Amino acid sequence: MEEEVDCETESSIVAALSKNIGFRRIDIVLDHPHKVYYSGHQVSGNVHLELNEPVDGLGIRLKCKGEAQVYFTDRSAGIRRKFSAFESYLHAETYLVGDGKEMSAITGGVYPFTVTLPENLPCSFEGRYGRVRYSIRALLDVTTIYRFSTNIIPFTVAPILDLNRDSLAPLPISVQQSKVYIGQTEPLTISMSLPVHGYVPGQSIPIKIAVANPSTVVVKKIRVVFKKVVTYHSMEKSRKHKEIIVEVEQPVNKDPDTYDVTFDVPAVPPTGMIHCNVIDVLYTLKVEACIDVSEWYYRMFQKNLKLRTNIVVGTVPLQNYETPQKTADVTEAIPFHPPSTAATEEYTNSTPSLKNLGIEDSTAKRSFSSQTLYEKSEIYRSSKPDRDDPTGDDGDSDGEVKPYSPMYRVYKFKSSRKRHVIDYTIRDGHR
Protein backbone atom coordinates (compact mmCIF):
# COMPACT_ATOMS: atom_id res chain seq x y z
CA MET A 1 0.00 0.00 0.00
CA GLU A 2 1.39 3.37 -0.99
CA GLU A 3 2.62 5.87 1.53
CA GLU A 4 0.64 9.09 1.33
CA VAL A 5 1.92 12.28 2.86
CA ASP A 6 -1.07 14.57 3.38
CA CYS A 7 -2.21 17.47 5.54
CA GLU A 8 -2.26 15.39 8.73
CA THR A 9 1.14 13.73 8.46
CA GLU A 10 3.22 16.71 7.35
CA SER A 11 1.08 19.68 8.35
CA SER A 12 3.83 22.27 8.41
CA ILE A 13 5.27 21.28 5.02
CA VAL A 14 1.86 21.01 3.43
CA ALA A 15 0.77 24.36 4.90
CA ALA A 16 3.78 26.01 3.28
CA LEU A 17 3.06 24.17 0.02
CA SER A 18 -0.59 25.28 0.13
CA LYS A 19 0.45 28.90 0.43
CA ASN A 20 3.00 28.63 -2.35
CA ILE A 21 0.70 27.07 -4.93
CA GLY A 22 -2.50 28.83 -3.85
CA PHE A 23 -4.37 25.71 -2.73
CA ARG A 24 -7.56 26.41 -0.76
CA ARG A 25 -9.60 23.20 -0.45
CA ILE A 26 -10.64 19.93 -2.11
CA ASP A 27 -13.94 18.22 -1.29
CA ILE A 28 -15.99 15.34 -2.62
CA VAL A 29 -19.81 15.26 -2.66
CA LEU A 30 -21.82 12.15 -3.56
CA ASP A 31 -25.09 12.51 -5.46
CA HIS A 32 -27.21 10.15 -3.37
CA PRO A 33 -28.34 11.96 -0.19
CA HIS A 34 -27.97 8.88 2.02
CA LYS A 35 -24.90 7.48 0.21
CA VAL A 36 -26.65 4.16 -0.49
CA TYR A 37 -25.78 2.13 -3.60
CA TYR A 38 -26.23 -1.39 -4.98
CA SER A 39 -23.81 -3.85 -6.53
CA GLY A 40 -23.39 -3.25 -10.25
CA HIS A 41 -24.61 0.35 -10.01
CA GLN A 42 -22.70 3.60 -10.26
CA VAL A 43 -21.42 5.81 -7.49
CA SER A 44 -21.55 9.35 -8.82
CA GLY A 45 -20.72 12.77 -7.49
CA ASN A 46 -18.46 15.78 -7.87
CA VAL A 47 -15.00 16.77 -6.73
CA HIS A 48 -14.78 20.45 -5.77
CA LEU A 49 -11.32 21.97 -6.05
CA GLU A 50 -10.57 25.57 -5.06
CA LEU A 51 -7.30 27.19 -6.15
CA ASN A 52 -6.18 30.79 -6.23
CA GLU A 53 -4.63 30.12 -9.63
CA PRO A 54 -3.87 27.09 -11.85
CA VAL A 55 -1.11 24.84 -10.56
CA ASP A 56 1.18 22.28 -12.13
CA GLY A 57 0.59 18.80 -10.78
CA LEU A 58 0.30 15.13 -11.65
CA GLY A 59 -3.52 15.16 -11.58
CA ILE A 60 -6.73 14.78 -9.61
CA ARG A 61 -7.11 11.17 -8.53
CA LEU A 62 -10.21 9.31 -7.34
CA LYS A 63 -9.71 6.33 -5.03
CA CYS A 64 -12.55 3.94 -4.21
CA LYS A 65 -12.21 0.79 -2.13
CA GLY A 66 -14.21 -1.86 -0.33
CA GLU A 67 -12.90 -4.43 2.10
CA ALA A 68 -13.77 -6.67 5.02
CA GLN A 69 -11.69 -6.82 8.18
CA VAL A 70 -12.03 -9.14 11.16
CA TYR A 71 -10.02 -8.73 14.36
CA PHE A 72 -10.49 -10.43 17.74
CA THR A 73 -8.46 -12.04 20.50
CA ASP A 74 -8.72 -15.35 22.34
CA ARG A 75 -7.23 -16.47 25.63
CA SER A 76 -6.03 -20.06 25.86
CA ALA A 77 -3.71 -21.54 28.51
CA GLY A 78 -3.17 -18.05 29.92
CA ILE A 79 -1.93 -16.68 26.59
CA ARG A 80 -3.92 -14.13 24.62
CA ARG A 81 -3.58 -14.44 20.86
CA LYS A 82 -4.75 -12.08 18.14
CA PHE A 83 -6.69 -13.31 15.13
CA SER A 84 -7.55 -11.37 12.01
CA ALA A 85 -8.83 -11.78 8.47
CA PHE A 86 -9.07 -9.56 5.44
CA GLU A 87 -10.95 -9.59 2.14
CA SER A 88 -10.76 -7.01 -0.63
CA TYR A 89 -13.76 -6.48 -2.90
CA LEU A 90 -13.03 -3.17 -4.58
CA HIS A 91 -9.90 -1.16 -5.29
CA ALA A 92 -10.34 1.34 -8.09
CA GLU A 93 -8.19 4.37 -8.87
CA THR A 94 -8.77 6.73 -11.75
CA TYR A 95 -7.55 10.18 -12.72
CA LEU A 96 -10.14 12.86 -13.43
CA VAL A 97 -7.36 15.19 -14.60
CA GLY A 98 -3.85 14.18 -15.64
CA ASP A 99 -2.37 10.71 -15.57
CA GLY A 100 -0.17 10.67 -12.47
CA LYS A 101 2.99 10.55 -14.56
CA GLU A 102 3.40 13.84 -16.42
CA MET A 103 2.96 17.33 -14.98
CA SER A 104 -0.01 19.28 -16.33
CA ALA A 105 -1.89 22.48 -15.54
CA ILE A 106 -4.74 21.92 -13.08
CA THR A 107 -7.44 24.52 -12.58
CA GLY A 108 -10.00 24.89 -9.83
CA GLY A 109 -13.59 23.90 -10.48
CA VAL A 110 -16.11 21.09 -10.21
CA TYR A 111 -15.14 17.69 -11.62
CA PRO A 112 -17.96 15.13 -12.01
CA PHE A 113 -17.21 11.43 -11.73
CA THR A 114 -18.87 8.00 -11.87
CA VAL A 115 -17.52 4.71 -10.52
CA THR A 116 -19.26 1.45 -11.44
CA LEU A 117 -19.41 -1.00 -8.54
CA PRO A 118 -18.65 -4.65 -9.25
CA GLU A 119 -21.40 -7.25 -9.11
CA ASN A 120 -21.85 -9.52 -6.09
CA LEU A 121 -20.48 -7.21 -3.43
CA PRO A 122 -21.29 -8.08 0.20
CA CYS A 123 -23.38 -5.48 1.96
CA SER A 124 -21.92 -2.89 4.30
CA PHE A 125 -21.62 -4.10 7.88
CA GLU A 126 -20.28 -2.76 11.16
CA GLY A 127 -19.77 -5.03 14.16
CA ARG A 128 -17.73 -5.27 17.32
CA TYR A 129 -15.03 -7.52 15.87
CA GLY A 130 -15.24 -6.75 12.17
CA ARG A 131 -16.76 -4.81 9.34
CA VAL A 132 -17.40 -4.58 5.64
CA ARG A 133 -16.81 -0.97 4.64
CA TYR A 134 -16.75 0.94 1.38
CA SER A 135 -15.22 4.39 0.98
CA ILE A 136 -14.19 6.95 -1.59
CA ARG A 137 -11.80 9.89 -1.55
CA ALA A 138 -10.22 12.35 -3.97
CA LEU A 139 -6.61 13.53 -4.04
CA LEU A 140 -4.78 16.37 -5.72
CA ASP A 141 -1.38 14.88 -6.57
CA VAL A 142 1.06 17.76 -6.70
CA THR A 143 4.12 15.49 -6.87
CA THR A 144 4.75 11.82 -6.18
CA ILE A 145 5.43 12.79 -2.56
CA TYR A 146 3.07 15.66 -1.74
CA ARG A 147 -0.67 15.61 -2.25
CA PHE A 148 -3.86 17.07 -0.81
CA SER A 149 -6.71 14.73 0.10
CA THR A 150 -10.39 14.98 0.88
CA ASN A 151 -11.81 13.26 3.91
CA ILE A 152 -12.51 9.57 3.50
CA ILE A 153 -16.22 9.31 2.65
CA PRO A 154 -17.83 6.00 3.63
CA PHE A 155 -20.90 4.84 1.72
CA THR A 156 -23.35 1.95 2.06
CA VAL A 157 -23.56 -0.95 -0.35
CA ALA A 158 -27.13 -2.13 0.20
CA PRO A 159 -28.08 -5.80 0.27
CA ILE A 160 -30.89 -7.60 -1.54
CA LEU A 161 -32.35 -10.71 0.07
CA ASP A 162 -35.80 -11.64 -1.25
CA LEU A 163 -37.81 -13.53 1.36
CA ASN A 164 -40.06 -14.84 -1.42
CA ARG A 165 -37.15 -16.94 -2.64
CA ASP A 166 -36.35 -18.42 0.76
CA SER A 167 -37.95 -21.79 1.45
CA LEU A 168 -38.08 -21.23 5.23
CA ALA A 169 -39.31 -17.61 5.33
CA PRO A 170 -43.04 -18.20 4.57
CA LEU A 171 -43.37 -21.16 6.96
CA PRO A 172 -45.06 -20.65 10.34
CA ILE A 173 -43.29 -21.28 13.63
CA SER A 174 -44.68 -23.48 16.39
CA VAL A 175 -42.41 -24.52 19.26
CA GLN A 176 -43.33 -26.14 22.57
CA GLN A 177 -41.31 -27.26 25.58
CA SER A 178 -42.20 -28.88 28.90
CA LYS A 179 -40.31 -29.48 32.11
CA VAL A 180 -41.07 -31.20 35.41
CA TYR A 181 -39.35 -29.36 38.26
CA ILE A 182 -37.96 -30.95 41.41
CA GLY A 183 -40.73 -31.72 43.87
CA GLN A 184 -43.46 -31.46 41.21
CA THR A 185 -45.59 -34.10 39.53
CA GLU A 186 -47.05 -31.92 36.78
CA PRO A 187 -44.95 -30.23 34.07
CA LEU A 188 -44.70 -26.57 33.23
CA THR A 189 -45.36 -26.15 29.50
CA ILE A 190 -44.82 -23.09 27.32
CA SER A 191 -45.27 -22.70 23.59
CA MET A 192 -44.80 -19.94 21.08
CA SER A 193 -46.16 -19.47 17.56
CA LEU A 194 -45.43 -16.98 14.80
CA PRO A 195 -47.17 -16.67 11.41
CA VAL A 196 -43.93 -16.80 9.36
CA HIS A 197 -40.16 -17.09 9.74
CA GLY A 198 -39.22 -14.14 7.50
CA TYR A 199 -39.47 -10.41 8.22
CA VAL A 200 -37.93 -7.16 6.97
CA PRO A 201 -36.78 -4.06 8.90
CA GLY A 202 -39.78 -2.00 9.99
CA GLN A 203 -42.07 -5.04 10.12
CA SER A 204 -43.62 -6.27 13.36
CA ILE A 205 -42.90 -9.75 14.69
CA PRO A 206 -46.07 -10.98 16.44
CA ILE A 207 -45.46 -13.72 19.01
CA LYS A 208 -48.26 -15.68 20.65
CA ILE A 209 -47.12 -17.34 23.87
CA ALA A 210 -49.12 -19.95 25.78
CA VAL A 211 -48.39 -21.08 29.34
CA ALA A 212 -49.83 -24.23 30.91
CA ASN A 213 -48.85 -24.52 34.56
CA PRO A 214 -50.74 -27.11 36.62
CA SER A 215 -47.75 -27.29 39.00
CA THR A 216 -47.11 -25.10 42.01
CA VAL A 217 -44.01 -23.53 40.42
CA VAL A 218 -44.45 -19.76 40.22
CA VAL A 219 -43.67 -18.13 36.86
CA LYS A 220 -42.73 -14.52 37.59
CA LYS A 221 -42.48 -13.23 34.02
CA ILE A 222 -41.87 -14.18 30.41
CA ARG A 223 -38.73 -12.80 28.82
CA VAL A 224 -38.52 -12.41 25.04
CA VAL A 225 -35.11 -11.72 23.48
CA PHE A 226 -34.40 -11.05 19.80
CA LYS A 227 -30.67 -11.47 19.11
CA LYS A 228 -28.22 -10.90 16.30
CA VAL A 229 -25.55 -13.62 16.31
CA VAL A 230 -22.45 -12.59 14.36
CA THR A 231 -19.69 -15.11 13.65
CA TYR A 232 -16.28 -13.69 12.76
CA HIS A 233 -13.92 -16.03 10.92
CA SER A 234 -10.14 -16.04 10.67
CA MET A 235 -8.02 -18.73 9.06
CA GLU A 236 -7.34 -20.41 12.43
CA LYS A 237 -10.35 -19.63 14.59
CA SER A 238 -13.89 -18.25 14.64
CA ARG A 239 -15.62 -16.21 17.29
CA LYS A 240 -19.32 -15.59 17.92
CA HIS A 241 -20.70 -12.36 19.29
CA LYS A 242 -24.34 -12.01 20.34
CA GLU A 243 -26.11 -8.65 20.40
CA ILE A 244 -29.47 -8.07 22.09
CA ILE A 245 -31.58 -6.17 19.56
CA VAL A 246 -34.90 -6.26 21.43
CA GLU A 247 -35.69 -7.44 24.96
CA VAL A 248 -39.27 -7.55 26.31
CA GLU A 249 -40.43 -8.65 29.74
CA GLN A 250 -44.06 -9.77 29.91
CA PRO A 251 -45.65 -9.96 33.38
CA VAL A 252 -47.51 -13.20 34.10
CA ASN A 253 -50.93 -13.11 35.75
CA LYS A 254 -52.76 -16.00 37.33
CA ASP A 255 -55.82 -15.95 35.09
CA PRO A 256 -54.69 -15.58 31.44
CA ASP A 257 -52.62 -18.35 29.94
CA THR A 258 -51.89 -16.71 26.57
CA TYR A 259 -49.86 -13.58 25.89
CA ASP A 260 -49.19 -11.52 22.78
CA VAL A 261 -45.78 -9.88 22.42
CA THR A 262 -45.06 -7.69 19.38
CA PHE A 263 -42.02 -5.65 18.38
CA ASP A 264 -40.61 -4.13 15.18
CA VAL A 265 -37.46 -5.29 13.41
CA PRO A 266 -35.05 -2.30 13.37
CA ALA A 267 -32.58 -1.39 10.63
CA VAL A 268 -30.31 -4.44 10.61
CA PRO A 269 -28.39 -6.28 7.88
CA PRO A 270 -30.08 -9.36 6.38
CA THR A 271 -29.38 -12.92 7.39
CA GLY A 272 -26.28 -14.44 5.89
CA MET A 273 -23.85 -11.70 4.78
CA ILE A 274 -23.90 -12.99 1.19
CA HIS A 275 -20.59 -12.94 -0.73
CA CYS A 276 -18.58 -12.38 2.48
CA ASN A 277 -16.43 -15.28 3.71
CA VAL A 278 -15.25 -13.80 7.02
CA ILE A 279 -18.54 -12.64 8.63
CA ASP A 280 -21.85 -14.49 9.10
CA VAL A 281 -25.07 -13.06 10.54
CA LEU A 282 -27.89 -15.07 12.11
CA TYR A 283 -30.99 -13.95 14.05
CA THR A 284 -32.54 -15.90 16.93
CA LEU A 285 -35.65 -15.49 19.05
CA LYS A 286 -35.79 -16.77 22.64
CA VAL A 287 -38.81 -17.04 24.92
CA GLU A 288 -37.97 -17.75 28.55
CA ALA A 289 -40.31 -18.55 31.43
CA CYS A 290 -38.62 -17.04 34.48
CA ILE A 291 -39.56 -19.02 37.60
CA ASP A 292 -39.47 -17.84 41.20
CA VAL A 293 -36.91 -19.86 43.16
CA SER A 294 -35.83 -18.37 46.47
CA GLU A 295 -33.41 -21.01 47.77
CA TRP A 296 -29.97 -20.68 46.24
CA TYR A 297 -29.34 -24.43 46.15
CA TYR A 298 -32.51 -24.94 44.06
CA ARG A 299 -31.30 -22.45 41.47
CA MET A 300 -28.58 -24.84 40.39
CA PHE A 301 -31.23 -27.30 39.22
CA GLN A 302 -34.38 -25.24 38.73
CA LYS A 303 -33.38 -23.58 35.45
CA ASN A 304 -35.79 -21.38 33.52
CA LEU A 305 -37.73 -23.05 30.73
CA LYS A 306 -36.60 -21.70 27.33
CA LEU A 307 -37.75 -21.86 23.72
CA ARG A 308 -35.56 -20.89 20.78
CA THR A 309 -36.05 -20.48 17.05
CA ASN A 310 -34.37 -18.74 14.13
CA ILE A 311 -35.76 -15.69 12.34
CA VAL A 312 -34.90 -14.85 8.74
CA VAL A 313 -34.36 -11.12 8.14
CA GLY A 314 -34.54 -10.05 4.49
CA THR A 315 -34.83 -6.88 2.44
CA VAL A 316 -37.80 -7.80 0.21
CA PRO A 317 -40.97 -8.68 2.20
CA LEU A 318 -43.12 -11.75 1.69
CA GLN A 319 -45.83 -11.02 -0.88
CA ASN A 320 -48.60 -13.18 0.58
CA TYR A 321 -48.13 -12.17 4.19
CA GLU A 322 -48.22 -8.40 4.63
CA THR A 323 -48.11 -5.52 2.16
CA PRO A 324 -45.93 -2.52 3.05
CA GLN A 325 -47.36 0.99 2.91
CA LYS A 326 -46.21 3.52 0.37
CA THR A 327 -44.45 6.40 2.08
CA ALA A 328 -43.38 9.84 0.94
CA ASP A 329 -39.63 10.26 0.94
CA VAL A 330 -37.06 12.74 -0.25
CA THR A 331 -35.43 10.01 -2.29
CA GLU A 332 -38.57 9.68 -4.43
CA ALA A 333 -37.35 12.35 -6.85
CA ILE A 334 -33.99 10.69 -7.30
CA PRO A 335 -33.68 8.25 -10.23
CA PHE A 336 -32.25 5.54 -8.04
CA HIS A 337 -33.44 1.93 -8.25
CA PRO A 338 -31.84 -1.29 -7.05
CA PRO A 339 -31.04 -3.97 -9.59
CA SER A 340 -33.77 -6.46 -10.46
CA THR A 341 -31.91 -9.32 -8.84
CA ALA A 342 -32.94 -11.35 -5.88
CA ALA A 343 -31.21 -13.86 -3.70
CA THR A 344 -31.88 -17.54 -3.65
CA GLU A 345 -30.80 -19.30 -0.53
CA GLU A 346 -30.71 -22.60 1.30
CA TYR A 347 -31.43 -22.11 4.98
CA THR A 348 -32.62 -24.31 7.83
CA ASN A 349 -32.82 -23.96 11.58
CA SER A 350 -29.68 -26.08 11.89
CA THR A 351 -27.68 -24.07 9.35
CA PRO A 352 -25.40 -21.49 11.01
CA SER A 353 -24.82 -19.37 7.91
CA LEU A 354 -26.49 -18.47 4.66
CA LYS A 355 -24.67 -17.86 1.37
CA ASN A 356 -26.64 -17.27 -1.79
CA LEU A 357 -26.24 -16.36 -5.41
CA GLY A 358 -27.92 -13.49 -7.25
CA ILE A 359 -30.36 -14.46 -10.01
CA GLU A 360 -32.72 -12.54 -12.25
CA ASP A 361 -36.14 -12.11 -10.69
CA SER A 362 -38.96 -9.60 -11.18
CA THR A 363 -40.27 -9.91 -7.62
CA ALA A 364 -37.48 -7.79 -6.15
CA LYS A 365 -37.99 -5.14 -8.82
CA ARG A 366 -41.71 -4.89 -8.09
CA SER A 367 -41.14 -4.84 -4.35
CA PHE A 368 -38.58 -2.03 -4.63
CA SER A 369 -40.81 0.08 -6.87
CA SER A 370 -42.33 1.91 -3.91
CA GLN A 371 -40.52 4.81 -2.30
CA THR A 372 -37.50 3.83 -0.26
CA LEU A 373 -36.77 4.77 3.34
CA TYR A 374 -33.36 4.31 4.97
CA GLU A 375 -32.29 4.32 8.59
CA LYS A 376 -28.94 4.07 10.31
CA SER A 377 -27.98 0.76 11.85
CA GLU A 378 -26.63 0.18 15.34
CA ILE A 379 -24.19 -2.03 17.16
CA TYR A 380 -26.38 -3.30 19.98
CA ARG A 381 -25.37 -4.21 23.51
CA SER A 382 -23.68 -7.52 24.02
CA SER A 383 -25.55 -10.37 25.66
CA LYS A 384 -22.39 -11.16 27.66
CA PRO A 385 -20.41 -7.91 27.96
CA ASP A 386 -18.05 -9.36 30.57
CA ARG A 387 -16.64 -11.69 27.91
CA ASP A 388 -16.03 -8.98 25.32
CA ASP A 389 -12.51 -7.92 24.43
CA PRO A 390 -11.44 -4.33 23.81
CA THR A 391 -11.17 -3.98 20.05
CA GLY A 392 -8.88 -0.95 19.90
CA ASP A 393 -8.12 0.49 16.48
CA ASP A 394 -6.91 -2.74 14.89
CA GLY A 395 -9.54 -2.63 12.19
CA ASP A 396 -9.11 0.99 11.17
CA SER A 397 -7.09 1.78 8.08
CA ASP A 398 -6.23 4.88 6.07
CA GLY A 399 -6.40 6.94 9.25
CA GLU A 400 -10.18 6.43 9.48
CA VAL A 401 -11.07 5.80 13.10
CA LYS A 402 -14.56 7.30 13.31
CA PRO A 403 -17.30 4.62 13.50
CA TYR A 404 -19.66 4.43 10.56
CA SER A 405 -23.33 3.42 10.60
CA PRO A 406 -24.51 1.77 7.36
CA MET A 407 -27.97 2.73 6.11
CA TYR A 408 -30.47 -0.10 5.62
CA ARG A 409 -33.88 -0.06 4.01
CA VAL A 410 -36.82 0.16 6.43
CA TYR A 411 -40.47 -0.46 5.47
CA LYS A 412 -43.69 0.80 7.00
CA PHE A 413 -46.62 -1.52 7.65
CA LYS A 414 -50.05 -0.99 9.19
CA SER A 415 -49.00 -3.31 12.00
CA SER A 416 -45.76 -1.44 12.67
CA ARG A 417 -45.52 -0.13 16.20
CA LYS A 418 -43.26 2.70 15.03
CA ARG A 419 -45.79 4.79 13.11
CA HIS A 420 -43.98 8.10 12.83
CA VAL A 421 -41.99 9.01 9.72
CA ILE A 422 -38.36 7.99 9.95
CA ASP A 423 -36.01 10.84 10.81
CA TYR A 424 -33.09 10.90 8.39
CA THR A 425 -30.95 12.83 10.85
CA ILE A 426 -31.14 9.95 13.33
CA ARG A 427 -28.26 10.00 15.76
CA ASP A 428 -25.30 7.68 15.44
CA GLY A 429 -26.54 4.42 16.92
CA HIS A 430 -23.15 2.97 17.94
CA ARG A 431 -22.91 2.37 21.66
N, C-alpha and C positions, 0 to 999 in steps of 0.2 A: 504494500500500500504506500502511495506516495507521501512524502513529507510536505505539508503545506504550511508555509509561514504566513500568517494572516494578522489581523488587527489585534488579536488576543495574545499571540505568542511573541510578537516583536512590536509592541505598541509604540515605543519611542521611534523606532526606525520607520515604521509605517506612517506615523503621524507626520514625520518630516517628509516622507515620500508623497503623502497626500497633499501637503502644502505645495510641494515643488511642481507636481503635475496638475494641480487644480481639481483633485478628486473630492466630491462632496458626499455621495452616497450611492449604493446599489441595493435594490430591493427586488423581491420576486412576489408576484400576486397570482394566485390560482383563480381560475374562472368559477369553479363550483364553490358556492358559499360555504358548504360544510366540508369541502375537501374529500368527497366520497366518490370513488371510481370503481369500475368493475374490470375483471380480467379481459384482455383483448380490446379494451376501449382506450381512448386517448386522454392523457392529462394535458390540459392546455392552460395557458396563462400568459403573463407578460413580465419581462425583466425591465425594471426602471433604473436607468443609469443617469446620474447627474454629474456633469463635469463643467468646470469653468471654461474650458476650451478643449478642443480635440487633443488626444494624447496618442503617442505611439505605444503599441502593446502587441502582445501575441494573440489577443482575442477575448471574446466573451464566451465563457464555457458554461454549459448546463450539465449538471451531474445528478443522476437519478439512481437510487438503489433500493433494494428490498432484501431483507435477510432475516433469518431466525437465529436467535441465540438462547441457549439454555445454560444455566449456571447454578449449581447447588453444592452443598457439602454433605458429608456423611461421616459419622463417628463410628469406628469399629476398633475394638481392642485398645481403646484409649487414644487412638490416632484419628485426627480429623483430616479427611482427604477432600480435595476439590474435584468436581466433575463438571464438564462443560461439553457443549455441542454447538455446531454452527452449520447453517445452510444458507446458500446464496441463491436468490431467485431472480434478481434484477441488478444489473450494473451497466448503466448506459451513460456515455459521455458524448456530447456533441457541441460543436462550436456554432454559436449564432452569428458571430463575426470573427473573421480570421480563421487560422488553422492550427494555432499553437506552435508553429514552427518559424514562420516569417513575421517580422514586425510590420504592422499596418496601422493606418490612422483610424482611431476609434472615437466616435462622437457620442455625446450624450443623447438620450432619447428613450423611446419605448420599443422594446424588441419582443414581438410575439413568438411563442413557441408551442409545439405540440410533441408529446412523447407517447408512443403507442405501447401500452402495457402488454407483456406476453400473455398467452393463454394459460389457464390452469395454475394461477397463482393462489397460494393459500391466503385466507383472509387475515386482516390485521388482528393482532391479539396482544394483550398486555397482561402478564401474570406475575406472581411473586418471584418465581424462579426462571422466568423466560419470557420471550416475546417474539412476535412477528411484526416487524415495523418497516414501513416504506417512507422514504423521504426524498426531497429534492432541494437543490440549492444552485445558485448561480455564482460564478466567479469572474472577476476581471483580472486576467493574467497580464500583468505588466511585463514581467520577465519570467524565466523559469524558476526563479527563487521567490520573487515578491508578487503577491496578488491580493486583491480585495474580495471578500466573500460576503454573501448574504447570510442571514440566519438559516439554519437547517429547518426546513418546513416539512413536518410529518403530514402524511395524508392517509386516509383509510382506503384499503382495498376491501370492498364489500363482498360478503359471501352469498352464494345461492344454494339453498338446500330445500328442494320441493318435497313437502310432506306427502304429497299425492303420489310420489314415486317411492315411498318407503313402505315396505310391507307391514311393519309393526305399527306405524303411526295411527292408522284408522281403527285399530283394534281396541276394544274396551279393556279396562283393568278391573280385576276382581281378586283380592287377596284376603286370606283369612288365616288366623293363627290362634291357637288355644294353649293354655298352660295351667297345670294344677300346682298350686303353691303348697309349701310345707304346712301340714296341719289342716289341709282342706280336702274335701272329697269331690267337690264340683269344680270344673275348670272356669277360668276367666277366658272369654273369647272376644276378640275384636276383629273387625273386617273393614276393609275400605274398598270403594269402587269409584272409578272415573270413567267418563264416557269414551275417551280416546287416550292413546299414548302421546300423540303429537300436538304441540302447541307452538305459537310464534310469539315474539316479544309484543307486549301489549294485550295479550289474550289472557283471560281468566282461566285458572285451573280449578274446577269445582270438585271437591272431595266429599264423598258421603261416607261417614264413619258410623259403624254400628258396634255397640258394646252389649254383650250378654254376660251378666255377672251374678250367677246364683250363689256364689261363694260369699264369705264374710270379709274377703279382702277389699280394702277401701281404695278405689281409684280416685286420686286427687284431681288429676287433670289429664288432658290429652295434648301431647306436644307434636306438632307437625313441622318438619324441617325439609326445606327444599335446598339441595346442595349442588354446587358445581365441583366436580372431581377432575382435576387437571393432572395428567401424568407427564412428567418431563423425562425425556430419554437422552442419555449419553451413550457412548459406545460400550462402556463397562457396566453402567448401572442406571436404574430408573428410580424416580421418586414421585410419589403422589402427594398432592396438596388439595385439601378439601376446604372450600369456601361456603359459608352459610349465606345463601342469597335471601331466603325468607324463613322466618321462624315465627310460628303462631302457637299460642297456648290457649286451649279451649277448656274452660271450666266444665266439670262434670257434675250434674245434678242427679238426685236420686230417681226422679220420675222418668225423664226422657232417656231413651236408649239409642237414639240416632242423632248425629250432629253433622251439620254442613259447614265446611271450612272452604273459603274461596280466597284466592289471591291472584294478582296479575304477574305474568312473567316480565321482568324488566328487560332493559337493553343488554343482552348477553350474546356471545358468539354462538353459532349453531353447534350441535353435536358433531364431533368427529374431527374437526380441523383438517379438512380435505386437502390433499397435496402437501401436507407438512409431515415429515417423518420424525420430528423430535418433540412434538407436543400433541397430546390427545386430550379431548374434552368430553366428559360424560356428565349427565345430570341424573340425580337420584332423589327420590321422595321417601321420607321416613315418617311413619305414624307410630307414636310411642305412648302406651298407657302407663302413666306414672303412678305407682302404687304408694300407699302410705305405710312405711315400715319404720317404727320408732327404735327398735332394738338394733344396735350396731351389728351384732353377730348374725342377725337375720339378713342384713343387707348383702352379705357375701353370697347368699343363696337366692334371696328373693329379688331377682333382677326384673326390671321393667319388661313388659311384653311389647315387642317391636314388630312392625311390618315394613318391608322395603320393596320398592319397585323402581324401574328406570323410566325416565321421561325423555322423549325425543323433542329437542328444540330445533325448529327449522326457520326458514325465512319466507317460505310460501305456504300460506295456511291451507288446511284441508278444505276442499270444495264442498263436500257434502255434510260438513259439520256446523260451521258458523261462518257467515259472510261478514267481512270487515266493512266498516263504514267509510264512505268517501269523506276526506277531510281537506279543507283549504290549507294551502301551504305556500310559502314563498318560493319553493322550488318548482311550483307548477308551471311557471313561465319559462323555465330553463329547459332547453331541448336535451334532456338527459334521461336515457332509458337503459336499463340493464340488458345484457344480452339475452336472447331467447333460448337459454340453455338451462337445463335443470339437472339435478343430481340424482343418480340412481344408486341405491345403497343396499348393502346387506347388513342387517342389524338384529340382534336378539338380546334378550335380557342377560345372557351369559357372555356376550361379546364386549370386551373392555374398550374397543375403539371402533371407529367407523371411517373407512376410506372409500371414496366413491369417484366415479368418472363422470365428466360432463357429457351429456348427449343432447341432441336437438329435441325440443319439446315446446309445444305451444302453450301449455298450461302456465308455465312461469311467466311467459310474455303477457298473457291475459291477466294474471294475478298482479303483475307489476304495473298494469295500465293505469290504476288509480294513483292519485297524488301520493307522494312519498314523504313520510316523516322520519327524522333521524334523532337519535338521542345518544348522549355520551354514555359509555360503559363505565363500570366500576371494578375495582379489585375489592372484593368483599372480605369481611373478617374471617379469620381462620377458625375452623372448628376445634383445633388444638393449638392455640397460639404458643403454648409453652414448648412445643416441639419445633417451632419455626426457627430457622437460622437467619442471622442478619445477611442481607444480600449484598450490601455495599454497592459499589459502582462497577462491578465486574462486567455487567452486560451493556454498559454504555460505551459507545464508540463515537468517533468524530467530535468529541467534546460535548456531545449532547447528553446532559444528565437530567433534564427536566422530564418528569413523567408525562406520558401522552395517553389520552383517552380516546380510543377508536370510536367512531360513530356507527351505530347499528340501526337498521330499520325497525320502527315500532308501529304497529297497527292500532286502530281504535275499533272496538266492538261495542255493541249495545250492552253486553254483559261486563265490560271492563269496569273495574272499580275506580280507576283513575280516569275521570271523565273530562277533566280540564284539558285545554290545548297544551301540547308539549312546549315548554319554554326552550328556545334554541340557545339561550345564554345560560343553560344549566351549569352549575358549578362543577369544578373538577371533582369527580367522584372517587379518586384514589384516597385511600385511608392510610 
